[in-house]
Amino acid sequence: MSDRLPMIELPGGQSVVALGQGTWHMGDGKAGIDAEVTSLRHGLDLGMTLIDTAEMYGNGASEQVVGEALRGRRDEAFVVSKVLPENASRQGIHHSCERSLKHLGIDHIDLYLLHWRESDTSLAEVVETFEALKAEGKIGAWGVSNFDVDDMEELLAVPGGDRVAVNQVLYNLAQRGIEYDLLPWCQARGIAIMAYSPLDEGRLLRHDGLIRFAEERQLSAAQVALAFVLARPGVIAIPKAGSAHHAQNNRKAATIRFTADELAELDRLFAAPTRKIPLATID
């Protein structure tokens, strides 16, 4: 057991916490914005300084919630945002970045990702534009999201593509496909994996076997699910917390260490992949 959050070193040399905060659905009106802001600020207090958002989330509403949470605390946070593929041209990326900066109320984004790629996305143009934004001081590093191994190989073949810092993908106990190839591929190259929906959009919280496993150890199912993801080298988890209490529970997951027998039991509950599985995404 340890109170210190594990750190992940990105290819550019930045060190970030392995347990951050997600913001998908924040600002959409389903929960009180004040509670969301309070949750993010409490997460900062607890050391979960990486905050992930995107221009797509609520058409910028999520970024505005993050901006409010960062008011007076910008220096404490490592901010991640994402550009939509429909805006993935030189001009489009610049405009999207400026819009996100305005929503966030900050002058630079620490890590800027291409949210996913479409068939007509020019990776060369994306990389060139991301590198230009770095040179301008608008972003600190860049990465991608929802890229499988073939996408990553194509990216690294592009001039400057080897400067990719992160690949953000769906990864959790119920969606372990990346363990077969993508995760070891990225680990071998020092590219961090950022796991979105580490609780499988809440479905893991209703899994009877996981609930029993957690209760036997006086833990919650969410804490076990998060701890499983955090046990993987080079992986960052970004769960969302809608309240300060929820953020506190998420933070406790970083103190959990599994024995070999416990990991084997989790493998029995959620089988590891034995063959290539297409990259899972959430529509």
LOVEX-357323 format. One line per 3 residues: number of its first residue (from 0); their letters; for each residue x, y, z of C-alpha. Coordinates in pm, whole numbers, always signed. Example, Ala and Ser with C-alpha at 12.3 -4.5 7.8 and 13.67 -1.06 7.14 Angstrom:
0) as) +1230 -450 +780 | +1367 -106 +714;
This chain:
0) msd) +0 +0 +0 | +128 +348 -89 | -9 +701 -71;
3) rlp) +198 +825 -362 | +44 +836 -706 | +245 +645 -966;
6) mie) +397 +856 -1243 | +429 +795 -1616 | +708 +955 -1818;
9) lpg) +602 +1064 -2165 | +843 +1044 -2461 | +909 +1419 -2446;
12) gqs) +1029 +1391 -2087 | +716 +1517 -1909 | +608 +1317 -1605;
15) vva) +234 +1284 -1546 | +25 +1104 -1287 | -103 +760 -1385;
18) lgq) -443 +837 -1232 | -611 +1141 -1381 | -962 +1276 -1421;
21) gtw) -1198 +1231 -1714 | -1472 +1477 -1807 | -1686 +1301 -2067;
24) hmg) -2050 +1415 -2016 | -1948 +1696 -1782 | -2130 +2016 -1866;
27) dgk) -2412 +1835 -2044 | -2671 +1942 -1788 | -2730 +1598 -1638;
30) agi) -2534 +1688 -1326 | -2481 +2018 -1150 | -2187 +2214 -1287;
33) dae) -2094 +2332 -937 | -2061 +1970 -824 | -1850 +1887 -1130;
36) vts) -1619 +2181 -1068 | -1591 +2088 -701 | -1510 +1728 -797;
39) lrh) -1230 +1833 -1034 | -1083 +2070 -778 | -1096 +1803 -510;
42) gld) -921 +1569 -753 | -645 +1828 -789 | -620 +1844 -410;
45) lgm) -572 +1467 -409 | -294 +1481 -666 | -496 +1370 -970;
48) tli) -357 +1659 -1169 | -410 +1524 -1522 | -750 +1637 -1654;
51) dta) -876 +1506 -1988 | -1139 +1679 -2200 | -1222 +1735 -2569;
54) emy) -1387 +1985 -2798 | -1650 +1719 -2874 | -1764 +1683 -2513;
57) gng) -2078 +1892 -2493 | -1956 +2100 -2789 | -1706 +2268 -2561;
60) ase) -1917 +2266 -2242 | -1683 +2015 -2078 | -1383 +2234 -2154;
63) qvv) -1563 +2526 -1991 | -1624 +2321 -1675 | -1254 +2235 -1669;
66) gea) -1170 +2601 -1721 | -1377 +2698 -1419 | -1209 +2428 -1211;
69) lrg) -867 +2556 -1316 | -939 +2917 -1225 | -647 +3022 -1007;
72) rrd) -499 +2671 -1022 | -368 +2638 -1377 | -12 +2562 -1267;
75) eaf) -130 +2254 -1076 | -284 +2078 -1375 | -175 +1885 -1682;
78) vvs) -451 +1957 -1933 | -541 +1722 -2218 | -787 +1807 -2495;
81) kvl) -873 +1663 -2833 | -953 +1782 -3185 | -1224 +1615 -3393;
84) pen) -1116 +1445 -3718 | -1356 +1667 -3913 | -1133 +1956 -3806;
87) asr) -806 +1774 -3872 | -666 +2008 -4137 | -399 +2274 -4089;
90) qgi) -651 +2553 -4059 | -907 +2340 -3876 | -664 +2223 -3609;
93) hhs) -544 +2577 -3545 | -901 +2703 -3513 | -1002 +2414 -3286;
96) cer) -699 +2464 -3065 | -771 +2836 -3025 | -1135 +2762 -2948;
99) slk) -1039 +2504 -2685 | -791 +2744 -2527 | -1066 +3004 -2503;
102) hlg) -1310 +2756 -2347 | -1045 +2643 -2099 | -931 +2996 -2020;
105) idh) -563 +2902 -2057 | -280 +2991 -2295 | -154 +2642 -2371;
108) idl) -274 +2281 -2368 | -26 +2035 -2219 | -128 +1742 -2443;
111) yll) -338 +1772 -2759 | -482 +1462 -2925 | -645 +1372 -3256;
114) hwr) -970 +1223 -3125 | -984 +954 -3394 | -897 +924 -3760;
117) esd) -1123 +903 -4062 | -1043 +759 -4402 | -948 +1099 -4543;
120) tsl) -742 +1213 -4244 | -391 +1313 -4354 | -163 +1200 -4074;
123) aev) +125 +1395 -4228 | -80 +1714 -4215 | -192 +1646 -3859;
126) vet) +164 +1583 -3738 | +297 +1890 -3918 | +25 +2107 -3764;
129) fea) +70 +1964 -3415 | +443 +2032 -3440 | +368 +2389 -3550;
132) lka) +142 +2436 -3247 | +425 +2310 -3025 | +663 +2561 -3181;
135) egk) +409 +2837 -3116 | +376 +2734 -2751 | +7 +2653 -2790;
138) iga) +56 +2287 -2694 | +324 +2103 -2501 | +296 +1758 -2659;
141) wgv) +62 +1574 -2891 | -87 +1232 -2935 | -373 +1034 -3083;
144) snf) -682 +849 -2970 | -851 +530 -3089 | -549 +420 -3298;
147) dvd) -485 +47 -3339 | -145 -104 -3421 | -176 -54 -3796;
150) dme) -272 +310 -3741 | +24 +360 -3509 | +263 +201 -3757;
153) ell) +134 +432 -4029 | +171 +729 -3795 | +532 +648 -3709;
156) avp) +614 +624 -4081 | +516 +991 -4122 | +793 +1252 -4073;
159) ggd) +777 +1353 -3709 | +523 +1084 -3627 | +762 +922 -3382;
162) rva) +708 +1222 -3152 | +364 +1089 -3054 | +338 +1086 -2675;
165) vnq) +9 +909 -2602 | -255 +686 -2757 | -588 +718 -2572;
168) vly) -802 +406 -2613 | -1083 +213 -2448 | -930 -19 -2190;
171) nla) -1077 -185 -1883 | -1133 -528 -1729 | -1415 -603 -1970;
174) qrg) -1229 -466 -2276 | -881 -616 -2265 | -816 -655 -2637;
177) iey) -520 -413 -2641 | -323 -647 -2417 | -269 -882 -2711;
180) dll) -80 -640 -2935 | -139 -265 -2900 | -36 -234 -2536;
183) pwc) +296 -421 -2571 | +361 -239 -2902 | +326 +99 -2730;
186) qar) +515 -11 -2420 | +811 -121 -2634 | +828 +228 -2787;
189) gia) +769 +428 -2472 | +431 +556 -2591 | +186 +591 -2305;
192) ima) -160 +437 -2320 | -437 +652 -2173 | -732 +433 -2076;
195) ysp) -1070 +597 -2118 | -1386 +448 -1964 | -1182 +235 -1720;
198) lde) -1511 +137 -1553 | -1671 +39 -1887 | -1924 +324 -1856;
201) grl) -2031 +189 -1517 | -2111 -163 -1633 | -1827 -309 -1428;
204) lrh) -1990 -171 -1115 | -2277 -415 -1170 | -2064 -723 -1239;
207) dgl) -2148 -979 -969 | -1810 -1151 -974 | -1621 -824 -949;
210) irf) -1848 -704 -669 | -1777 -1023 -470 | -1402 -993 -536;
213) aee) -1406 -633 -413 | -1622 -692 -107 | -1398 -976 +9;
216) rql) -1117 -718 +23 | -1327 -435 +165 | -1299 -244 -160;
219) saa) -1545 -117 -416 | -1580 -266 -763 | -1470 +69 -907;
222) qva) -1152 +69 -702 | -1062 -282 -814 | -1129 -198 -1180;
225) laf) -914 +114 -1161 | -635 -62 -974 | -626 -331 -1244;
228) vla) -567 -69 -1515 | -309 +115 -1304 | -113 -209 -1252;
231) rpg) -16 -204 -1623 | +315 -28 -1691 | +282 +282 -1906;
234) via) -96 +310 -1863 | -284 +620 -1744 | -644 +586 -1623;
237) ipk) -887 +877 -1656 | -1208 +792 -1468 | -1476 +1057 -1435;
240) ags) -1597 +1159 -1091 | -1919 +1356 -1057 | -1862 +1448 -694;
243) ahh) -1582 +1507 -444 | -1675 +1181 -269 | -1644 +993 -597;
246) aqn) -1306 +1153 -662 | -1188 +1043 -317 | -1289 +684 -387;
249) nrk) -1110 +689 -723 | -794 +820 -558 | -787 +527 -315;
252) aat) -754 +288 -609 | -394 +399 -655 | -303 +247 -318;
255) irf) -415 -105 -413 | -159 -372 -500 | -272 -714 -620;
258) tad) -101 -1043 -547 | -31 -1290 -826 | -321 -1503 -702;
261) ela) -556 -1205 -710 | -455 -1118 -1064 | -515 -1479 -1164;
264) eld) -862 -1459 -1011 | -936 -1145 -1210 | -818 -1329 -1522;
267) rlf) -1073 -1598 -1448 | -1346 -1336 -1417 | -1231 -1138 -1722;
270) aap) -1028 -1344 -1965 | -721 -1193 -2127 | -722 -1199 -2509;
273) trk) -561 -1494 -2686 | -590 -1352 -3038 | -609 -1022 -3221;
276) ipl) -930 -832 -3141 | -1032 -520 -3336 | -986 -208 -3127;
279) ati) -1295 -146 -2918 | -1449 +200 -2910 | -1758 +364 -2763;
282) d) -1990 +523 -3016;
